[in-house]
Amino acid sequence: MGRTFDRIAPHYDRWIGRFMSRRFDLMAELLACSSEEVILDLGGGTGLFSRRIVDRCKAVHLLDESPLMIEQVPAGKILSRLGNATETGYPGRFFDAVVLSDVYHHIREQDLLLSEIARILKPGGRLLVNEVDLDRALGRVVAGMENLFFAEVYPTGFQAFSDLLEQRGFALLEKARDLWSFIGLWQFR
Ligand SMILES: C[S@@+](CC[C@H](N)C(=O)[O-])C[C@H]1O[C@@H](n2cnc3c(N)ncnc32)[C@H](O)[C@@H]1O
């Protein structure tokens, strides 16, 4: 997957930055991080979302497996690092919140991913997810196009994802859905 995003990294901000701008604003509002909190933008890519919150939080870490996506992260406050989201190497119970924006459906080992998130989140920590939604007809079209033209993807629907998180000890705090995607904020017990 890293190579796939390496290919589009130089163009990512121009296209996705525009398309996702309002969505990132809404996500930042939902997350509402404080100056005491340490956040991880997991699969954070070029840091489009991290840039939105970095001045409000104590620290923003970003981990991504694509070297060329990471190269686009602005130098300065965002603490970026190359790595695998299913095995991050961060200490346990380290983060107040983890952000997973447009990442879950790119990862085949979703069980490992959720276990890793549960490991590195503090009790009471939050998980903010932005995802294509298989429960919506347009979401199925978007996921199908990604599969066809971009890379193999492993999408989910909001309900199945929410049930899965609940089984793993997360409680839903907020959600926002549109015709093709969802944003959800969960709290870890
Ligand atoms: C669609 S981009 C989203 C980037 C960013 N989160 C955003 O919303 O702009 C998906 C990102 O997930 C990263 N990614 C995919 N699988 C990964 C994995 N196993 N570990 C770390 N990063 C991964 C890709 O390299 C890519 O940067």
PDBQT file of the ligand as one rigid body, heavy atoms in Angstrom, charges set to zero:
ROOT
HETATM    1  C1  LIG A 201      -6.285   7.967   1.757  1.00  0.00    +0.000 C 
HETATM    2  S1  LIG A 201      -4.801   8.250   2.607  1.00  0.00    +0.000 S 
HETATM    3  C2  LIG A 201      -5.396   9.204   3.991  1.00  0.00    +0.000 C 
HETATM    4  C3  LIG A 201      -4.335  10.115   4.537  1.00  0.00    +0.000 C 
HETATM    5  C4  LIG A 201      -4.832  11.008   5.659  1.00  0.00    +0.000 C 
HETATM    6  N1  LIG A 201      -5.265  10.236   6.795  1.00  0.00    +0.000 N 
HETATM    7  C5  LIG A 201      -5.935  11.928   5.172  1.00  0.00    +0.000 C 
HETATM    8  O1  LIG A 201      -7.085  11.800   5.633  1.00  0.00    +0.000 OA
HETATM    9  O2  LIG A 201      -5.617  12.796   4.340  1.00  0.00    +0.000 OA
HETATM   10  C6  LIG A 201      -4.451   6.696   3.380  1.00  0.00    +0.000 C 
HETATM   11  C7  LIG A 201      -3.115   6.690   4.080  1.00  0.00    +0.000 C 
HETATM   12  O3  LIG A 201      -3.010   5.494   4.846  1.00  0.00    +0.000 OA
HETATM   13  C8  LIG A 201      -1.662   5.065   4.774  1.00  0.00    +0.000 C 
HETATM   14  N2  LIG A 201      -1.629   3.640   5.120  1.00  0.00    +0.000 N 
HETATM   15  C9  LIG A 201      -2.253   2.615   4.506  1.00  0.00    +0.000 A 
HETATM   16  N3  LIG A 201      -1.990   1.459   5.107  1.00  0.00    +0.000 NA
HETATM   17  C10 LIG A 201      -1.160   1.757   6.151  1.00  0.00    +0.000 A 
HETATM   18  C11 LIG A 201      -0.527   0.983   7.175  1.00  0.00    +0.000 A 
HETATM   19  N4  LIG A 201      -0.688  -0.343   7.265  1.00  0.00    +0.000 N 
HETATM   20  N5  LIG A 201       0.241   1.623   8.069  1.00  0.00    +0.000 NA
HETATM   21  C12 LIG A 201       0.426   2.969   8.007  1.00  0.00    +0.000 A 
HETATM   22  N6  LIG A 201      -0.140   3.747   7.069  1.00  0.00    +0.000 NA
HETATM   23  C13 LIG A 201      -0.932   3.148   6.157  1.00  0.00    +0.000 A 
HETATM   24  C14 LIG A 201      -1.253   5.369   3.352  1.00  0.00    +0.000 C 
HETATM   25  O4  LIG A 201       0.133   5.391   3.172  1.00  0.00    +0.000 OA
HETATM   26  C15 LIG A 201      -1.928   6.720   3.144  1.00  0.00    +0.000 C 
HETATM   27  O5  LIG A 201      -1.077   7.794   3.461  1.00  0.00    +0.000 OA
ENDROOT
TORSDOF 0
